[in-house]
Amino acid sequence: MTRLRTLGAVGLLGMTAAACATAAPPPPPALTYARQDCSATPDLSTAVSLTPDKERAVHLVASPVGPETSCLVRAGVAAPYVLYALPADFGDKTLNVGSTLEHMRIFAPNVEILDGQGNVIRTFERREYFYRGPVYSVQFRPRPGEAYLLVTAAHDLVGQQYDAIQIGVASTVVTTGLYSAVIQTGTEAKQMRTFSYDGTVRVAINDTDTEEKPTT
């Protein structure tokens, strides 16, 4: 019996140590990019489909971007990219495309629309990008003749910083004799993020007509 109790204590200590292990720090922003094997045009065969398996109000697609992602060279500058195939049924859909705000970084997105041959036919000015909740993005509706969505790293944005104030409420229980009270106080915390060559691209497809029948 003594041996069994000892083993149980060792197991408990191991679980406690694992629970107390320090979490990995959040990834820092990548401010340089040095790939030498980038292509001049995106590979259309690698496009990620934005068509859901069934009609739904919101369809989300997230893609990590970093040193291992395919890359392009434009005007002598290399940058990673992600390519998506737009939904064929686009008449009732609105797309929100950009990058997720992470703890220390934001992927610096440059969004472009391509035709079926991979030619750029629509771009967005920087003033069209907004912070929509936890995503820095542009919003648009696809048009006839548009086939692909290309998101590359905007090298002129990398290194710029975005400062935000997080507002919350902290609750404290105060006990006085037989009674206790909950005191709530407002909190503010400043958080700084830096635009980076790596991070996460996020696409949200909003569908206003999920009951439509497929075209035959």
N, C-alpha and C positions, 0 to 999 in steps of 0.2 A: 504493500500500500504506500509505503514511503516513497518508493521509486516512481510510482504513478503520479504522486503529488509533485515530485521534483520535475518530471517531464512536463506536467501541466504548467508549472511556474515558468519553465524555460520558454514554452510556446507563447505564454502570455507576454513575457518580456520581449520576444521577437516581434509580436504584433504591435506592441507599444513602440518599439524602436522604428518599425516601418511607418507607423502613423505619424511619428515625430520627424520623419525624414524631411529635409528641406526641399521644397518644390523647385523645379527648374526655373530659372529666371526667364522672363519673356524675351523673345528674340529682338535684338536691336535692329535699327534700320540699316540697309545696305546702301552705302552712298557711292559705291564704285561698281563698274561692271566691265569685265575684261574678257568675255568670250571672243574667240577668234574664228569660230566655225559657223557664223550666222549666214543665212541666205538673204537674197535680195527681195524675195517674195514669199508670202506665207504658203505653207503646204495645205491646200484645200482638202486633201484627203484626211487630214487630222482633225477636222472641225468637229467640235462637240455639239451634239444635237440639243436644241432648246425646245423640242416638241415633247410634251409629257406623254406618258403611256395612256393617259385618259384626260379628258377635259376637267380642269380644276380651277378654282378662283385664283389661286396663286401657285406658281411653280417656281421653285428656287434652284439655282445651279451655282455652286461655288467651286472655284478652281485655284489651287495654290500656284503662285508664280515665284520663280527664283532662279538660281544658277543652273539648274538642270532643265528648265523650261526651254522650248524652242525659241530661237531668237532671230531678229531681223537686223539688217544694216540699212540705214537710211541717212543720206547726206554724210556718209562716213562714220555714223554713230551707231553702235550696237545696242540693242535693247531686247529684253525678253517679251514674249507675246503669248496670248491665248486667242484661239479662233473658234467661233461658234457658228453653227448653221441656224439661220432664223427659221421660225415655224412657217410651214407652207400656208397654213391657215392663220393669217395675221390680221384680218379685218377687224376683229374685236379685241385685239391685244395691245397692251401698253407695256413697254419694257423699261425697267430701271436698271442701269448698268454702271458699275463703278467698283469701288474697293472698300473692304471692311475696315473700320477703325479698330486697330489692335492696340495693345497696351502702350507700346512705344513707337509704333510705325503705322504708316498708311502706304499701300502700294500706290505709286503715282500714275494714275490711269490716263491714257489717251484713247478715246473711243472713235472708231471709224466704221462706216458701213460700206460693204463691197458688193459688186454685182456678181453674177454667176461665174465670171471669168477671173475674179479676184481683183478687179480694178476698184479703186476708191471712188465712190460716188456721193458720199455725204460725210461731213466732218462736223465737229462741235467746237465752238469757241469756249475758252476757259470760263467766261461769265455764265455759261449754261450749266456748269457743274455746281451742285449744291450739296450741303450736308443734310441728308434725309435720314434722320435717326442715326443709326450706327453705320451708315454707308455714305461715302463721298461719291456722287454719281450724276449722270445725266439721265433724262427721261424722254422717251420718244415713242412714236408709233411707226411701225414698218410701213414702207411704201412699195407699190408694184415695181418689180425689177431689182429689188434689194434681196440678196441671198445670204450674206455672211456678216457677222459682227466681229470686228477685230479690235482687241484691247492690247495696246503696247505700253511700255513704260515711257513716260514723258520725261526725258532727261533734263529738260529745263525746269521741271517741278521738283525733281529729287533734291533733297537737302533743305527745302523750305519747311517751316514748322507751323503746326496748327495748335493753338492753345485753347483749351476748353475749361469751363468751370462746371464741375459736377455738384449738383445740389441734392441734398438728401435730408433725412430726418433720423436723429439718434434718440432712442428711448432708454430711459434709466428708471429702474424701480427703486423707490426710496421707502424704507420701512421705519415707522415711528410707533413703537408700542404694539398695539394690536392691529394697527391699520398700515396699509401700504398704498403708495400712490405712484403712478407712472408719469414721469416728466419727459416731455418731448422737446428737443431743441433742434434747430436747423443747423445743417452742416454745409460747408463749402470746401471743395478741394480742387486745386488747379492741376490739370493734366496736360502735358505737352507731348505731342506726337510729331514725328518727322516723316516726310514723304520719302519713299524708299524704292529701290529697284526690285524688292521682293515683298511678298505679302499675299493677300487673297483677293481675287476678283470675284465679284458676286453679281449675278443676274437674277432679277425677279421679273417673271412674266405674269402680268395681271390680265385675267380673262373676264370680260363682262357678260359673256353668254356661254355658260357651261352646259346648257341643255341642247345646243345645236346638234343636228345630225350630220355625220360625215358625208361629204360630197361623193357621189358615185357617177 
